[in-house]
Structure formats: C-alpha cells, structure tokens
C-alpha cells in the first residue's frame, strides 16, 4: 500500500488514504518515503485529482488526472518518475 495525505474540500483538512499497487511500484514508493518523501493528493473543485511526491519543498513528480479508472496508472507514472529523479542512475 502507498500512503497519501489527502487534503479534503472545502477546508483542506487532512486524512490518510492509501492505494494498493503492483509490488515494484510499492517498493519504489517505500524507498521514496524512506528518503524523506511524502505523497499528497487532493480532489480539485473541477473534480480532477492532483497528486504530488515532494521531498521537503522540492516537487519531485506530480500528476493531474480525471477522478476514475485512470488514477492507478497515474500513481504508477508519478512514483516511477519521482524515483528516477530522487535516485538517478
């Protein structure tokens, strides 16, 4: 499971959510978390999903997608891109 902090409308209060992904993606996410990264997600007023992987004030990767069946693929892309940036080579 990959843990996210979700910012909820209308006031931005935070709740913890998670998503199950294939083992290689979850292992990459775990390595990112161990390196100090955090995963954040929010549903925008447009209904779209905004997700980010941040390390401190540095945005490593993000995805904006429709709220629906494309979310898991977007999570996979985001984790993969963040991993490549955090751990180049």
C-alpha positions in Angstrom: 0.0 0.0 0.0 1.2 3.5 -0.8 0.1 6.1 1.9 -1.1 9.5 0.8 -2.1 12.6 2.8 -5.3 13.7 1.2 -6.4 17.3 1.5 -10.2 17.4 1.6 -12.6 20.1 0.4 -13.8 22.6 1.5 -11.3 23.5 4.2 -8.2 21.4 3.3 -8.4 19.2 6.4 -6.1 16.2 6.1 -6.9 12.5 6.1 -4.7 9.5 5.5 -5.6 7.3 2.5 -3.7 4.6 0.6 -3.7 2.7 -2.7 -2.5 -0.8 -3.5 -0.3 -1.0 -6.5 2.0 -3.7 -8.0 5.0 -4.7 -5.9 7.6 -2.8 -7.9 5.7 0.4 -7.6 5.1 -0.1 -3.9 8.8 -0.9 -3.4 9.8 2.3 -5.2 7.3 4.3 -3.1 8.7 2.8 0.1 12.2 3.8 -0.9 11.0 7.3 -1.6 9.3 7.5 1.8 12.4 6.2 3.5 14.3 9.0 1.7 12.0 11.6 3.3 9.5 12.0 0.6 5.8 12.4 1.1 2.8 11.6 -1.1 -0.1 14.1 -1.3 -3.4 14.0 -3.1 -6.4 16.2 -3.5 -9.7 16.3 -5.4 -9.9 19.7 -7.1 -13.1 21.7 -7.4 -13.1 20.6 -11.1 -13.4 17.0 -9.9 -9.9 16.2 -11.2 -7.3 14.6 -9.0 -4.0 16.3 -8.3 -1.2 14.1 -6.8 2.3 15.0 -5.8 5.5 13.5 -4.5 7.5 16.0 -2.5 10.9 15.9 -0.7 11.0 18.9 1.6 10.0 21.9 -0.5 11.0 20.1 -3.7 8.3 18.7 -6.0 9.7 15.5 -7.5 6.7 14.5 -9.6 3.0 15.2 -10.0 0.0 14.0 -11.9 -3.3 15.6 -12.8 -5.9 13.2 -14.0 -9.7 12.5 -14.1 -11.1 11.0 -10.9 -11.8 7.4 -12.0 -10.1 4.4 -13.5 -7.0 6.4 -14.7 -5.9 7.2 -11.1 -3.9 3.9 -10.6 -2.0 4.4 -13.8 -1.3 8.0 -12.8 0.0 6.8 -9.4 2.4 4.4 -11.1 3.7 7.0 -13.5 4.2 9.5 -10.7 6.0 7.1 -8.4 8.2 5.9 -11.3 9.1 9.5 -12.3 9.8 10.5 -8.7 12.0 7.5 -8.1 14.1 8.3 -11.2 14.6 11.9 -10.0 15.3 11.0 -6.4 17.6 8.1 -7.3 19.2 9.0 -10.7 21.3 6.4 -12.4 
